[in-house]
Amino acid sequence: MKKEVLFTATAIIGLLLTGCNATPSTEQGTTPDSATETTTAPTDSVFEVAEVMPEFPGGTQALFKFISGNLKYPQNAIDGQIEGRVVLQFVVDKEGKVGSIQVVRSVDKMLDQAAIDVVRALPDWKPGMQKGQPVNVRYTLPVSFKLS
């Protein structure tokens, strides 16, 4: 059975266009009190949006090409005719490395794991920047699985 993997760019574009005012948050998802916020972000802060968002080498189209070329549609999911969109969040750290991968919308454990595996295989990114400094940035990526 031929597989076709589709990716939803709308969610990523929406994320990139959500705004220019970045606010740091800790890994637990809380935002610092504005009275204690300093002009430089703590080293462990994770930005939801940065002045310059992280960039996959070659841009968004290269990211989609990498994923479509490396994503493995599990045979058991094909046999079970399981389709859907897995939404992942991960952090691109100050060095451009991908980590802290989480499934925020699950379809099936097999598809979730396939999406996680392809994100783990991503090469280093150009890190996000805030006030001229590299920062940790949370990134949301939908991965669609569709049988044809």
N, C-alpha and C positions, 0 to 999 in steps of 0.2 A: 504494500500500500504506500503510495507516494505521500510524503509529508510536506506540508507547507507551513512555515513558521512566519507569523506576522507580528509586527511590532507597532505599538501605538505611540507615535511621536507626539500626539496632542498633549498627553500628560506631561511629557518632558518639556515641551515648549511652554505649556502653562506654568510649570514650575520655574522655568527660567524668566518668565515675564511677570512673576508675582509681585515684584517690587525691587527697589534699589536699597531700601533701608534694611540692613541686616541686623539681626539681634542674636547674640550668642546664647546658646543654651548649654547646660551641662549634659553629659551622656545620659542622665536619667530623664531628660526632657523638660527640666524646669528652667525658667529664665532667671537670671540674677536680678536682685532688687536694684532698681535704677539709682538709688542713693549710694549703693556700694559699687556700681559699675564704674570701671576705669576707662581711660582712653585706649588702652591696649587690652586685648582679650587674653584671659588666662590661657596657658598652653594647652589645657585639656578641654577648652570650650569647643562645642560643635555648632557651627552656624547652619541655620536652615537655608538662608540666602546670604550670599556674600557679594561684595561689590563686583568681583570677577569670579564667576562660578568655575568649578573644576572643568577641565576639558579633556576628553579622550583624545589620544593622538590621532590627528586627522579629522576630528570633529564628530558630530552626531551621526552622519552617514557612515563613517568608518566604524563607529560603535555598533550600529545596526548590522553592518556587514560582518564584523567580528562575531557577534552573537549568532547570526544566522548560519555562519560557517562552522561554529563550534558547539552549538546547542544540540544535545542528543535527546530526541523524543523517545522516552522509554517504550520498549516494545510492549510491555504489559499495558501501558496507557493506550497505545495504538490498538491493541487487541480489545481492550475494554471501551474503545471509542471515547476516551476522555479528552475533552477539549476545554479551553478556558484561558483566562489571563491571570497570571501570577504577578503580584506587585511586590517588589522588593525595595527595601531601603538599605543603604550602606553608607559608610563614611569614607570619603576620600581625604586622607590625612595630609598633613603639611608637606610630606615627602611625595605625595601623589599615589600612595599605596591604598588599595581598597581593603576595607575591613569592617567589622561589626555588621555583618550582613543579617538582615531580619526579613522574614516574610510578613508583610502587612495585609496581604489579601491572598488567601490560599484557595487553590482549586482542588488539589489532590496531593497527597504526600509525594508521590512519584514525580509529578510535574514541579512541585515546589523544590525538590532536591535537584532536579535537572536545571532549573533556573539558578539555584544557588551555585551549582557546580560551574556553570558558564561564567558567572560573576567572579567566582574565585580565580578563574583562569585569565581574567582581564589583565593586560599589562598596566604598568604605572601610567597614571594620568598627569597632566599639568595641574598642580594644586590650585585651589581657590585662593583668592587674595582679598584681604581686608586692610585698608589703610596702608597698602604697599607691602604687607607682610603675608606670607603663606599661612593659611588657617585650615582647620579641619572643617569639612562641609558635608552635611547629610545630602544624599542624592536619592531620588526615587526613580525606579526603573520598572515599567510594566513589561512583562514578557508574555507574549500571546502564543498559545499552542492551538493550531487548527489543522484538522485532518482534511484532506481534499480527495 
